[in-house]
Amino acid sequence: MRFLNETLIELIRERFGTPVYVYDQRELEAAADRVLAFPAPGRFVGRFAMKALPTAAVLRILDARGLHVDASSGFEAERALRAGIAPEKIQITAQELPRDLKGLVQRGVLFNACSLHQLRTYGELFPGRAVSVRINPGLGSGHNNRTNVGGPSSSFGIWHEKLDEVIAIARDLDLRLTGLHTHVGSGGDPEVWKRCASMTLAIARRMPELERLSLGGGFKVARMEGEVSADLDAIGRALRPDLEAFLAELPADRRARFQFEIEPGTYLVANAGAILATIMDVVDTGAEGRRFLKVDSGMTELLRPSLYGAQHPITVVPHGRRKGRPAADETVEYLVAGHCCESGDILTPAPGDPEGLAPRPLARAEIGDTLVIEGAGAYASGMAAKNYNAFPEAAEVLIDRDGEPRLIRKRQTLDQALQNEL
């Protein structure tokens, strides 16, 4: 396991119960440092896509390390402000126009228009102001259609062929187009990033007041054995000649203040998080069937396997001092089922196929043992089927730099889950 061991697991279970999210501060800070070392020419900002893990304690850690924030809704922007993030370090890039857009911008939050309607609305509220626009450059690189956020099948951003309309709206409403944002999906191939950057720079060259250029995020993270994480240094070095050539074309005053950005989410937090669950039952479907571990977690804490067929490392850890611990090499093929009354609540789907099943060789388990689900820092607590079957939200724990686990979000009670019902 990346940052957990049996002693720490037992301590966390005893203090905080299960299911529980566990994050490691040192892993978070190391990932932030890798992002901030991205070899972009000139000024550079790393922006955390907070939708990946919006918990306040995590936002504060990444903020203290020097990262800015990208918010995917007005509510996320407000959440970041309440966590203590300075408004000028928050940018809203949202599918839905924030209901309090005027108030947020007046407080200093940046806005990235993702449609012509959003751009017009902003211009009517703030004529004469600077604004950023998100452009769909016509290419996507997600590993499946549900993670692909570029190209003709994606609704994200303004289609690149509508740039003339963007410029016309800006002219009519006296807006300065100082920011350009693109994002195409997940990947780690430097050549794909270079191709996407080339398309983005072609758009940037048509924006004479541009001062900020974001290349987006979606950097591949290796969760499972055999997967390969994106090498940010290699990607940055591949992009640098084209970025330097673009900078050289700018007037000296604009070149001096020009800023490049990337906005990873998963890359920063995925492998800094895990879920601890208790094995509540061990069942089978006969000699020719399957063996199942049933746990007190599932899609209520981690929706990715059900949604995408996503793969997460899973480990069985014996609980307490139970006798007859299995030998390290004694394994059984198990499917892991979540606690929801839902056939899709499976934590061991076939790779890339949320409807398929793929048993895992795991240590022989007994009721009461701990199931550790790793790679659960990104799109887990922030994107879960919370309160389905009335299960309360799980607690969250941070292992600090000294190795001490401390509570950063209390476990929800049923009363809290029901408090708005009339």
N, C-alpha and C positions, 0 to 999 in steps of 0.2 A: 504494500500500500504506500501511497505517496507521502503522506504526513501523519498517518495514524498507526498506532500499534495496539496490542491487546490491552495493555495497562491503561492507556488513554481512553480506549473504547469503554472499558469497564467503568472508569471514573465518570465519563460523560453520561453513560446510561444511568448510573446511580444518582447523579445530581439532577439530570434534566429529563430522563425518560426517553421514550421513543414514540413515534418517529421524530427525528431531529436532524436538522441541517447542521453541518460542521464546516467552518471555513478556517483557513490557515493564513494568518497575517503575513508571514514571511513569503509564502507562495504568491500572495497578492502583490506585495511590494516588488518581488523579483520580476513578475510579469510587467508591472508598470515601468520598471527600469528598462526592460527590453524594448518596450514601445517608445520610450523617450529617447532611446539611442538610435532610432530610425535615421538612416543617413540621408536625409533630405537636404538639399542646398538651402542656404538662407535660414529664415525664421521657420520654426516648426512647432506645431501644437498637436499633442496626442489627446484625443477626445474619447471618453468612455461612453459607449452606447449603453446607457443606464438601464434600458429595458432588460438587459441580460441578468442583472442582479441589483435591484434598486434599494436594498436595505441600507438604512442611514449610516450604520457603522462602516459598511464597506465603501459607500460614497466618500465618507470622511477620510478613510485610509488612502484611497486613490487620489483624492483632492490634495491631501497633505504631501503626496509624492510628486505632485506637479501636473496631474492630468486635468483637463477640462471635461465637460459633460455634454452629451447629446441626449435630448429628451424627445420621446416619441409621442407626447401629448402635452397639453397644457397642465394636466394633472401631474404628470411626471416632473414637469418644470417646477411646479409648486412643491412637490415632494422634495426635490433637490434643494430648493430655497429653504425649506423647513429643516433640512439636514445641515444647513449652514454653508452651502455652496454659494459663492458670490455670484450675483446675477449676470455679470459680464462674462462669466466662465460657463454659462449655460446657453445652449442653442436648441431651439425647438425645430424638429423635423418631423412633421406629423401628417398622417393620412387625413385626419379630421381637424378642421380649423379650430383652434382653442376658443372656447366660449369667452374667456377673459383675455383675449389676445392683446387688447389695448392696455389693460392693466399690467400684464406681464412685461410688455415692451417698455412701458413707462417706468417700470422698476429696473430696467436695464438688461433684460433677457434678450438675446439675439433671436432672430426669426429667419427661417429658411423656407421660402415659399415652394410648395410641392405641386402646385397646379396653377393654371392661369387664373382661376377664381380666387385662390389664396393670394396671388400676387396683386390682383385688383383690390381685394378687400384691404390688404395691408396698405396699398398706395392711397386708398381713400381715407384711411385712418391717419396715415403718416406721410403726406406729400412732402417731397424734398428730402426724405431720409434715405439712408443706405439700406440695402437689403441683399440677401443671398437667395439664390434659386437652386432647386434640385432639378437636374436634367437627367432624363433617361437616355443614355448615349446610343442605345440600339443594340446592346450586347449584354447577355447575362452569363454567369458562370456558376450558378448554384448547382449542388450535386443532385438536386431533384427539383421538380416544379414548385415544391412548397418552400424551397429556400432560394429560389431564383428571383432576384429583385431588379433585374434589368432585362432589356429586350422587349419585343412586341407583345409578349404574353404577360407582362408585368404592368400593374397600374401605378407603380411608384415613380414619382417625378414627372416632369414635363417632357413630352416626347421631343427628341432633338430636332426634328424637322419643324417644330413650332417656335424655334428661337426668334424668328422675325416678329412673331406675335409678342413674345416676351419683351423684346426691345421696344416695340411699339407701345405696349402698356406702360413700360417704364418711362418712355418719353412723354406720354400723355399725362401721367400722374407725377412727373418730375421726380422719379426715383433714380437713385444711383445703384447700378448693379455691381456691387463690390465683392460679392461672394458667389462661388460656383461650387456645387456639391454633386458628386456622382457616387453611385454605389451599385454594384452589379451582382453580388452574391458571395458565396463561400469559395475559397480556394487557396492554394499555396504555390501555384506554378508561376514563377517570375515572368515567363513569356506571356501568360494570359494577362497578368497585371500590366505588363508593358503595352500590350495591344489595347487594353482598356484605357490606360493613361494617354496613349496616342490619340484615341478618339476624344477623350476629355480635353486635351490640349488644343485640338482643332476647334472645339467649341469656345474654349477660353480665349483664343486669339480673336474672336469676334466680339469680345466684351472689353472695350477700351478703358473702363474704370476698375477692372478687377484687381482686388488686393488680397483675396483669400481663395485658395483652391483646396477642396477636400476630395481625396481619392476614395473615401468611404472606408468600409471595414470588410468583415467576412473572412478574416484570415483563418485558415484551416487549423484546427487543434486536434492533435492525436490523443484520443482517449484510450483506444484499444491497442493491444499489442499488434505490431505490424503496420499501424497507421503512421503517417509522417506529418508532423506539424509544419506550418508555414515558417520559413526562415525569413524574418523581417529584414535582417541585414542583407540577405541575398536579393530580396525583392527591391529594397531601397537602392542597392547598387545597380540593379538592372534598370531602374527608372531614372537614376540620377542624370545620365547624359542628356536625356530628353528634357528633364526638368531644368537643367542648367541652360540648355539651348533656349528654352522658353524665357527664362529669366533674362538672358542676354538681349532679348528683343525688346525688353521693357525700357521705358525712360528711367533714368538713374534714380529719380525720387521715388517712383513706384517700386522699382527693384529693391530699394533699401528697406521698404516696409512690407514687401510681399510675404505672405505666410502660406506655407503648405500644411495640410492637416491629414491625418488618418483617424478613423473612429472605430477601433475594435471594441467588441463586447465580449464574445465568447473567448477570444484569445487571452483576455485579462483575467477571467474568473473561472473558466470551466474546470481546470484541474486544481483549483484552490478550494474546491468544495466537495463534500460527500454527504450522503444520507445514511444514518444509522437506523435500521429497522429491526424489530424483533420477529423471529420466525414463530408464528402463532399456530401453525399446523403443518403436518407432513402427510400428504395423501397420494394415492395412485389410482390409475384406472385399469388395473389388472395386469396380468403377465405380459400381454401384448400391447399395453397402453403406455402411459407416461407417468412419471413421478413429479409431483408438484410440491414446491415450498410456498406456503401462504404466509404473507408478512403483513405487518400493521402499517404498511405504506403502499404506494402505488401511484396511480395517476393523480391522486390528491396532492402529491409532492413532486412528481416527475412525470410530465405528460409526453415528453419527447419520444419515448419508445412507442406509445400508442399512436402518436401523431405522424411520426416519420419512419418508424421502424429503427430508431436510433439505438446505437449500441453503447452500453456503459459497462465498465469493469465491475464485476460482482465477486465478493468474497464472503465465505461463511467463517465466522469466528466463534469458537465455543464460548459459552457464557459461564462465568463463575468458575467454580472448581469441579465441574461435572466430571465424573469418573469415565474411564474408557474412552479418552480422547482418541479420535482416529489418527492413524499414521498420516504423515504429511502427504503421502502419495495415494492415500485411499480416497478415491473420488467416486461420485455417483452423478449420472446424467439427470439434471433437474430442469424443469421449467419453473420460473418464478412468477407467481400470480399475486397481483395486488389485492387490497382488501375491499375494493368496490364491487358491488353486484353488477358487473359489467364484463362481458366476455372479452372486450378489448383491453382490459386492465392487466396487461402482461408486461413484465420487465425483461423478458428474454424473447423478443420478436426475431424473426429472420432478418438479417441485415438488409436495410432498405425496403423492407416489406412489413408494414405494421399488421397485416392480416396473417402473415406466416409465423411459424413457431420454430425456434432453434434451441434445443436443450443445451445447457452448459455443464461441463464437468466441474463440479464443486465438491468441497470436502463434505463427507457424510454429515448430515445435519440432524439435529434434534430440536424439538419444540423448546423455545426459550433461548436458542442461540441467536447471535447477532448476524444480520445480513448487512454488509457494507456495500453501498452503491457509490462508486467514485465517478469523477468527471461530472459532478452534479452542481457545480457552482454557477453555470450559465443556463438560463431558461429553465430553471427548476422552481425555486420559490417564487420567482417573478412571473412564471407562466405555468400555472397548475390548475387542476380541476378542483380548486379548494371548495370545501363545504359540500361537495357531492356526497350523497348518502349521509349528510349532516356531520361528516368528520371535520373537526376543528382544524384550523391552520396549525402546522407544526411549529415548534420553537426553533430558534436559530442560535448557534453558539459560535463564538470566535476563539480560536487558539491564538493567543497573543504572542509577541516576540519572545517572551519568556517561557512559552510552552504551556501557559495556564489557560484552560478553557473557561470562558465567561459568557454569560447570557447576553445576547444583543437583541433578541426579540422573544417576548414571552409566548408561551403556548396559548392559543385562543381558547376561550371557554365556549360552551354551547350557548350560554346567555349572550355573549358578545356576537356570535353568529346570527342570533335571532333578534337582536335588539331593535332593528328597524321594522319588524313586522307589527301590524296593527290588528 
